[in-house]
């Protein structure tokens, strides 16, 4: 399990590559705290996704950061992400402002295979 501070650094540094900066620290900290406590990979990435697509934690690059983070977390857990499906799901969730963790998890599961 990745420690909370390391996960925060990874996400912030990944987002910097996309030209963003942290602007919604409270929601970001809450979601990353919750993500770091999860043992199941889809629960963890659901919190990370919500931080990006619903809370818009960064000034720019939220969706790109979400795709990069989700792909990495899934790969580490032994899953393969269908990148096209994942990108479409992230765009849709962001457009809808999806904040329901159960719905986020279901959408993410549809984008993967073991």
TANOR-V766380 format. One record per residue. N is the residue number from 1. PHI is phi as a letter, one per 40 degrees, with the letter a starting at -180 (NA if undefined). OMEGA is omega in radians with two decimals (none if undefined). Layout:
n=N phi=PHI omega=OMEGA
n=N phi=PHI omega=OMEGA
This chain:
n=1 phi=NA omega=-3.14
n=2 phi=c omega=-3.14
n=3 phi=c omega=-3.06
n=4 phi=d omega=-3.09
n=5 phi=c omega=3.12
n=6 phi=c omega=3.12
n=7 phi=c omega=3.10
n=8 phi=d omega=-3.13
n=9 phi=c omega=-3.13
n=10 phi=d omega=-3.10
n=11 phi=c omega=3.14
n=12 phi=c omega=3.13
n=13 phi=c omega=3.08
n=14 phi=c omega=-3.12
n=15 phi=c omega=3.11
n=16 phi=d omega=3.10
n=17 phi=d omega=-3.12
n=18 phi=c omega=3.04
n=19 phi=g omega=-3.12
n=20 phi=b omega=3.05
n=21 phi=a omega=-3.11
n=22 phi=c omega=3.14
n=23 phi=b omega=-3.11
n=24 phi=b omega=-3.00
n=25 phi=c omega=-3.09
n=26 phi=c omega=3.12
n=27 phi=c omega=3.13
n=28 phi=d omega=-3.14
n=29 phi=d omega=3.14
n=30 phi=c omega=-3.09
n=31 phi=c omega=3.14
n=32 phi=c omega=3.04
n=33 phi=c omega=3.13
n=34 phi=c omega=3.14
n=35 phi=c omega=-3.08
n=36 phi=c omega=3.13
n=37 phi=c omega=-3.07
n=38 phi=c omega=3.08
n=39 phi=c omega=-3.13
n=40 phi=c omega=-3.02
n=41 phi=d omega=-3.10
n=42 phi=c omega=3.05
n=43 phi=c omega=-3.14
n=44 phi=c omega=-3.08
n=45 phi=c omega=3.06
n=46 phi=c omega=3.09
n=47 phi=c omega=3.11
n=48 phi=c omega=3.14
n=49 phi=c omega=-3.14
n=50 phi=c omega=3.10
n=51 phi=c omega=-3.09
n=52 phi=c omega=-2.95
n=53 phi=c omega=-3.13
n=54 phi=b omega=-3.09
n=55 phi=c omega=-3.10
n=56 phi=f omega=-3.06
n=57 phi=c omega=-3.05
n=58 phi=b omega=-3.12
n=59 phi=c omega=-3.14
n=60 phi=a omega=3.04
n=61 phi=g omega=-3.13
n=62 phi=c omega=-3.10
n=63 phi=c omega=3.12
n=64 phi=c omega=3.09
n=65 phi=c omega=3.12
n=66 phi=c omega=-3.13
n=67 phi=c omega=3.14
n=68 phi=c omega=-3.11
n=69 phi=c omega=-3.13
n=70 phi=c omega=3.14
n=71 phi=d omega=-3.14
n=72 phi=c omega=-3.14
n=73 phi=c omega=3.13
n=74 phi=c omega=3.12
n=75 phi=d omega=3.12
n=76 phi=c omega=-3.13
n=77 phi=c omega=3.09
n=78 phi=g omega=3.12
n=79 phi=b omega=3.03
n=80 phi=b omega=3.11
n=81 phi=c omega=2.96
n=82 phi=c omega=-3.00
n=83 phi=d omega=3.14
n=84 phi=c omega=3.12
n=85 phi=c omega=-3.12
n=86 phi=c omega=3.13
n=87 phi=c omega=3.13
n=88 phi=c omega=-3.14
n=89 phi=c omega=-3.14
n=90 phi=c omega=3.12
n=91 phi=c omega=-3.13
n=92 phi=c omega=-3.14
n=93 phi=c omega=3.14
n=94 phi=c omega=3.13
n=95 phi=c omega=-3.13
n=96 phi=c omega=-3.06
n=97 phi=g omega=-3.06
n=98 phi=c omega=3.13
n=99 phi=b omega=-3.11
n=100 phi=c omega=-3.07
n=101 phi=c omega=3.14
n=102 phi=c omega=3.12
n=103 phi=c omega=3.10
n=104 phi=c omega=-3.13
n=105 phi=c omega=3.14
n=106 phi=c omega=3.12
n=107 phi=c omega=-3.14
n=108 phi=c omega=3.11
n=109 phi=c omega=-3.14
n=110 phi=c omega=-3.10
n=111 phi=c omega=-3.03
n=112 phi=b omega=2.96
n=113 phi=a omega=-3.10
n=114 phi=c omega=none
